[in-house]
């Protein structure tokens, strides 16, 4: 009985490490499942533009070899000039026509754009609640059935507010009075000083088109690979091309990392002209030299005189002369 009790005690002591290992494995699996490769819940989308400034919570990720800035809830965007584009995480896009300044807020399945200046053109494909706040007016897109929503909200140079419902409807609400109105699909209106009573019909008063996605440029040649030399037109000077690694921006770093000069490559492109080599022989006509006059006279003298008349009588006479020569 004592031996049996000792066996049970040893089995219990051996089961404790096994149970701890199982709990540890389950915790690791739970942590791995809680960190999928999907974007965070407060991620708004990737912004792209030429003259933009972004502040607030952001992150950086590499997409197809290019460094992109990801906006999160609470980010502020300033477009100094030109256009900018935000590719939303849930699908769709937001085009910003500058000069403009706005903030993005995201909570759950709702996205809010606080627009101070400029014009935005939004297109949402999925069930994402989209609100656009201005200092006096709140605009909310309303889907028709399961169709997409396409809306334009902004300000022109005079300060008038432009609202256009391309797909779906837009619900406008005055934030001070609570008065609301519905702009139907294809409706195009503008108002002054945020007063819905002064709502007027507009025909293309504000313009801001959706920006198409840019094609990714081909990757730059690595430093260990030889750059391909393209032929140049004749009579053209050599072209020098500087290949640099992509710039890295860290929002949380006080000092940005510098580029290693060893990673910079200078490529010199020239046109190599082949050497012309001819094979064969070139022949021409032989020159003709005129004969001297003395040589022509001697040639004429050496020619025998033309024979006389070769008649039958002359033949008989010559034959007789040969038989009896004169003086015999």
Secondary structure, DSSP 8 states (H G I E B T S, - for coil): -HHHHHHHHHHHHHHHHHHHHHHHHHHHHHHHHTS-SS--TTEEEEEEESSEEEESSEEEEEETTEEEEEEETT-EEEE-SSEEEEEETTS-EEEEEEEEEEEEEEETTEEEEEEEEEEEEEEE-SS-EEEEE-SSEEEEEE-STT--EEEEEEE-TTS-EEEEEEESEEEEEETTT--EEEE-TT-EEEESTT-GGG-EE-SS-S----------------TTS--------SS---EEEEE-------TT-SS-----GGG-EEEEE----------S------------HHHHHHHHHHS--------HHHHHHHHHHHHS-TT-
